[in-house]
Amino acid sequence: MDYHCQIESHGTPAYEKMVVLRDQILRKPLGLAFTKDELAAEHSQWHIACYSATDKVLIGCCILVPFGTSLKMRQVAVAEAYQRKGVGKALALFCEKFALENGNFQLIYCSARVTAVPFYEKLGYKVEGKMFKEVGIDHFKMFKKLS
């Protein structure tokens, strides 16, 4: 399948659709909801949207947060109908390319749910440290050096 990823601005209609997708995939299943403060804090972060190339429908998204020479990839969400079809890979590769082209970033990392660890390992990410709880779910910190 063919996907198109791009940066979207905070507060736009595209951003709002990304919030809805993140809420459906990541928050509601855990009984969580975004607060106004959480969403306002995302103003200075990069918002990546992934669209189906054929019908331009939002099918995935994530956020990049800069920390010095590192970028944290967070809130990776893929619509259920598109899971296990390469959307997550398209998002991760776009983030890595963006990091290399838009700053002196040397590392990209994420807090991966235990179920996502094999996915990230296939993309060259490595586990760092011990398992920890985040939003009540087991996670591992994973990173990839950029070159």
N, C-alpha and C positions, 0 to 999 in steps of 0.2 A: 504494500500500500504506500501511497505517496502522501507525505505530510509536510506542512510548512510551519516553521516556528518563527516567531518574531517578538520583539519587545513591545509591550503595551504600557501606556502611562497610567499612573495611579489616579483613581477617581473618574476614569472614562467609562463609557458603557461596556467596553471590552473588559476592563478591570472588574466591573461589577459582575459580569458573567463568570469570570474566573473565581470570584469570591463564592458565587453560588455553587460552582463545580467543587471547589475545595470543601465547602460546607457539606455537600452531599456525600462526598467520598471519604473525607478525613474526619469531620467533626460529628455529624449526626449519628454515625454508627457508635460513637463513644459517649453519646449524650452531651456533647459539648456544643457551644455556639460562640461565634466571634463576638467580641465586645467592640464598641466604637473606638476605644483607646487602642486595641490591638490593630484594627484596620488603619487608624490614623498613623500609627507608628511605621506602617509599611510605605509611607510616602517617599522615603529616601532609598528604597530598595528597587531592584530591577524585577519586573514582572514579565515572565516569558509565557506566551500562549502558543499552543500547538493546534493547528487547524487541519481539517481534512482538505486536501488539495482539490478535491472534486467539488464539494459543496460548501466549502469555507465555514464549516461548523466547528466551534470550539470543542476539542476532544481531549485536551490535556493542558496542564499548566504547572508552573513552579515559580519560585522566587529565588533571587540571588542577593545575598547580603555581603558587602565587602567588609573585611577585617584585615587591614594592612595589606599584605601580599597574598592573602587567602580570600576565597569566596566560599560562603556557606550556601549550599543548595538546600532549600527547605520547601515544605508544603507542596511536594510533588504529588499531583493528582491526575489520574487518567479516567475518563468516563468508562463506566463498566463495559459497555458494548465494544470498547476499543482496547481493553486490557489484554495483554499477551499478544499484541499485534504490532509491536515495534514503536509505539508512541513514547513510552518511557525512554527507550534508547534514543529516539530522535531528540527528545528534550535534553537528555544528559549530554549528547554530542553537541547540540547547539550551545549549551551552557559552557562547555569546555572551549569551543571555538570562540565564543563571546569573550571569555576570560582571557584568552591569548591575544585577542585583537583590541581589547579595551582597557588595558592597564598593565601594570607590572605584576600580575597575579602569577604565583608559582604553585599554588595548591588549591584544589577544590575539595570540599568535604561536606558530609551530611550526617544526620542522625537517621540511620536506617532501621526500620522495623525489622525484627528478626526474619520475618518472612521475605523481606526484600534483599537480604544479604547476598544470596546467590546471584540475583540480577546484577547488583553492583559489582560483584566479583568478576562476572563475565565481561564487564566494561573496564576492568583493570583497577578497580578500587580495592583497597586493603583495609581490614579491620584494625582499629587501634584501641587498645584498652579493653576493659571489661564491659559486660552487658550492664545497662542501666535502664531505669524506668523513666519514661517521658509520657505524659498524658495517660498514665496507667498501663502502658504497653512496653514490653521489652524492646530495647534498641541497642545498636552498636554504633559508635562513631566510625565512619569510613572515610577514607581520603584517597586522592589520586594526585600525584605530582604532575604538573603540566610542563610541557617542553616545547 
